[in-house]
């Protein structure tokens, strides 16, 4: 994952990156919560931090960005 260096994605915590990856694979907040043994609220909390760190305007923008990112991995 050397591509992360210098990118805003490099500022995500390990958990945020994990959630970002799952979002990019098309998983819902509930599915991610089940997979990671977290409540949907906790996943939403992380998604909100991802949105702020990547300077995105909406949750849909987070998913779009995550999808593009996951395709390029």
GIHUSUL-V827535 format. One record per helix or strand of 2 or more residues. SS is the DSSP state (@ for helix, = for strand). FROM is the first residue (numbers start at 1). LEN is the number of residues. If there is no record, write none. Layout:
{{SS | FROM | LEN} {SS | FROM | LEN}}
This chain:
{{@ | 2 | 3} {@ | 8 | 4} {@ | 14 | 11} {@ | 29 | 8} {@ | 40 | 14} {@ | 59 | 13}}
